[in-house]
Amino acid sequence: MDSYALHLAMAALVGATFAAASAYYMHRKTLTQLLDFARAIERERERGGGGDEKRSPRRRSAEQHQPTDRRSAPRYYRRGGVGVGVGVGSISLPDVLAAAAAADGEDDEEEEEEERRTVVNAIFSAEEDYRDLLIPPGLPRLHTVPEGNRQIVRSCSNKRVGVIRPTSPKSPVVSVSAFDSLDGSDEDDNLRDDSKLGDIYLNTNGNLESEPKGFFQPLPNNVIVNGESQPLAATSMIRSHSVSGDLHGVQPDPVAADILRREPEHESFIKLKISPNEIPSTDEMEVYKILQKCLELRESYVFREEIAPWEKEVITDPSTPKPNPNPFAYAPEQKTDHYPQMVDGVVHVYTNQHCKERLYPVADATTFFTDLHYILRVIAAGNIRTVCHNRLNLLEHKFKFHLMLNTDKEFLAQKSAPHRDFYNVRKVDTHVHHSACMNQKQLLRFIKSKLQKEPDEVVIFRDGTYMTLKEVFESLDLTGYDLNVDLLDVHADKSTFHRFDKFNLKYNPCGQSRLREIFLKQDNLIQGRFLGELTKQVFCDLAASKYQMAEYRISIYGRKQSEWDQLASWIVNNELYSENVVWLIQIPRLYNIYKEMGIVTSFQNLLDNIFLPLFEVTVDPDSHPQLHMFLKQVVGLDLVDDESKPERRPTKHMPTPAQWTNVFNPAFSYYVYYCYANLYTLNKLRESKGMTTIKFRPHAGEAGDIDHLAATFLVAHNISHGVNLRKSPVLQYLYYLAQIGLAMSPLSNNSLFLDYHRNPFPMFFLRGLNVSLSTDDPLQIHLTKEPLVEEYSIAASLWKLSSCDLCEIARNSVYQSGFSHALKSHWVGKNYYKRGPDGNDIHQTNVPHIRVEFREMIWREEMQRVFLGNAKIPDEVDK
C-alpha cells in the first residue's frame, strides 16, 4: 500500500508539472504573438504615417498573399466592435504598446520581420473578409468609413450608438465619464476627431452614402445634407450650459457634467418619409379646393389687428416686466366725434352725428347664415369626410412615428436646458369661471372666518327684513362648528352627469341661494366685499405659485345697462388686480328667462344692454371712467350656457333682434353672429383710438349640435371645450389647419357630458390641434390647492403624457391667452411670435426645438397639400 500510494503521488506530481509547463509555454507563445503584433503595428505607423498613399503598396502585398480559404486566415478584431480594432488602446487590458517597448530587444530581428509581415497580411485579409460579407436582407447597413479616416464608434447602450462627448465650452479637454480611464488609453484621443461621427450615425442609420435611401429622408433645411448634420440658426440653437459656463459655481458630477456639457441632440432629428409626393387625384383636388374656400371664409370674418402687438412694442430686454404700481390710476382721454347707432342688432359707427357713411362695415346676418349653411353642407359631404378622416389618421400616426424615433433626443434636450422643468414653465388656465375659481376647502375656511369675525355684519335683504350673517345661519339652523366640506355640498358628483341644471345648483353653498348671493356675488347688499376678499386670496395663491396664470370669466347678463358700471366699480373699489390674472366677460344665453320675467321685451334689448355702454366708453372715456380702466384688463368675450338644449337651426333669413319678441331662446349661432358683429365693430373703433381690443372666445362643442362648432369656426379666435369635434372629421381638420385654440377641461367634461376615458383630448394632441388644459370650475371639480396642476397631473397619469408633452400643452396655453405682448415675451421668449423653432426658447418653455420643428413642418406640409402647393404662410403667428 505504501508503494502504491508513492506511485500515485509521483504520477500526480509529474502530471501537474507537465500541465504547468504546457500552460507556461502556451501563455508565453500567446504573449509573444501579441507583442509582435503590437510592435508591427507601431512600426507600420512610424513608417507609413497612416496615409493612404504609403499604405497602398502594403495593401497590394497583402492581397497577393491572401489565402483562398477565408476561414483559415487569423482575424485580429475586438468582439462587439464595428471594424478591425487597429491601434486602439483598451480600458480594461494592459497597455501592450508600453510592454512591447520594454521587451523590444528580446527577439531576433529577421524572425521579427517575417512574423510582422504575416500578421499585417492577416489583418488586411480580415478587413477584406469583413467588408465582403453579405448583409442579410431587412437589416440596416453597418457603419463603415473610408480607409484613411478609420475611427472607432463605441456602443454606450442598446438604444443609442456612437454618442460622442464634445469638449465643454469652459475647457478644451474632452469630458470624461466616471467609467473612462484618464490615461493609458487612446480612445479619448480618437474621440476628438469624431465630432461629426455620432450625429452622422444617428441621422443616417449607419449609412454614409451621399443621399440616404429608403424611408429615412433628409429634412429640407437643416437635418442631413450629404451625410453631414447642419446646425440650426443661432436663434434656434439650445445652449446646454449656463452663460457663465459654470453650473452655480459647483463642480458637477462627471456623469451629470457629461450630459450638461453635451450639445443638445435636437439640432437634427430623424424624419420618417410618409407622405407621397405624387399629385393628388382629381377627387382629392376638388376636396382641397372646397377646404381652401372654407379657410378663406374664416379669414374674411375673423378680426385681425392692423398692427401686431410685437410691431407696436419692440421688446429689447425680455427680463421680468415691472408691475404696474397704480393700475387703477385714471388719466383723462379726449372725446372723439364718433357716433354709434344700433341698426338691426348691429352697432354702426359714423364719423360724426351728421355723417351717413359707415366706418367699419361687417358682414350682415344674411351673408353669415348663408356661409354657415355652406360650411354645414361641406361637413356633411361623404367624399370630404373620407379625405379629412384619412388625413387626420395620418397626422396621428406621423406623430407616433416621431415619438418612436426622437423621444430620447427630446428627453436629452430637456435635460440640457438648465433650471426649467414642468413645474416652473408658465401655464395659463385658459378657461375658468370666477365664481368657482376657489377650491371648496378655501371657501369653507373663508365662510367660517367671516362667521367668527363678522357675525353682526348686515349682508342680505330677504322677506322684507335686513339680516346679519349670524341670523342667516341661524335661519338655516347652522353654526360654524357644523360646517364641513360635505355639508357645503358644492362638489359635482354622479348626480350632475347630463344634468346641467343640477350642476348649476352646486354654486349654492349648502344648497342655499342666499349663501351664494352673500359670498359669490358682486352685486349684493355689501357690494361684493366678501367675494372681493376671497378673490384676493386666490390672487395671492397665484402669485405664490409664480408660474400659474388664470383668465377669469365674469358675467354680464344684459338685464340692464348699469351692469357694466357696477362690475367695473367692484373691480376698482376692491383693487382686484394681479399680474397673473386677466378677465373675460361671459354672456349667459338666458334671453328666454328674462323674457318670461318681463325684464326685456325683445332680443334687441339684450344687445343694447350689453354693447351700447362699451361704445359709449370707447368714444368718451370720461363718461364711464371706472369702466374705461377695467376694460384695459378685459381680453375676451365669451358665450356660456347649456349647449345640450334642443334648438331650431337658423335659416338664411332670420328675424331681426327687434322682431324677436317670442319667449323662445334664439339658436346658438344667432347669439354668435350678433355678438361677433358688434364686437368686430367695437374692436375696429378701439384700435383706431389706440385702446386694447377684445377677442371672441365662446364656449362651443361641449354638447349639442355640431353647427355650434361650424359657427365658431367662422368667427371665433379660440373656443372652450370643443369635444364634439370628434364627431366631425371635416371640422376637426379645419380647426387643425386654422390652428384654432381649444381650451379643454377633461375633468369638467367627466362630471357633465363625457367620461374621462372617452375624452378626445389625447387624440387631438397627437394630431396636432392647438389644445390646452383648463380647470373650468375648481370649486365643483377639483380637490387640491393647485387645480391647474391637478388637471395636468391626472391627464399625464391616465394618458401617459411625457414631460415634453406637458410643456408643449403649457406653451400652447400661453399662446391662446390674452396676456400682454411684454409678458408673453418674458414667459416664452422674446421671439415667441415667430413660427417654428425660431420662436421657441427652450430656456423659457422647456419644449425642445425638435418638437416645435416637427409640428411646424407637418402643419406646413398639410397647408401646402390643401392649397395645392400655393399656400402663403406668414413667418409670424396670427395677430
JOTA-V603092 format. One record per helix or strand. SS is the DSSP state (h for helix, s for strand). FROM is the first residue (numbers start at 1). TO is the last residue. If there is no record, write none. Layout:
# JOTA-V603092
ss	from	to
SS	FROM	TO
SS	FROM	TO
This chain:
# JOTA-V603092
ss	from	to
h	2	48
h	52	64
h	70	72
h	96	102
h	109	132
h	147	149
s	155	155
s	161	161
s	167	167
s	174	174
h	187	192
h	197	204
s	216	216
s	224	225
s	228	229
h	234	236
h	254	261
s	272	272
h	282	301
h	309	312
s	339	343
s	346	350
s	358	358
h	365	380
h	382	416
h	422	424
s	427	433
h	434	436
h	440	453
s	458	462
s	465	468
h	469	475
h	485	488
h	494	496
h	500	505
h	509	511
h	513	519
h	529	545
s	548	555
h	563	573
s	581	588
h	591	597
h	603	619
h	621	631
s	634	640
h	668	688
s	695	696
s	699	700
h	707	715
s	718	721
h	723	727
h	729	738
s	741	744
h	746	752
h	756	758
h	761	767
s	771	773
s	776	776
h	778	781
h	787	799
h	803	816
h	821	828
s	834	834
h	836	839
h	842	845
h	849	866
s	876	876
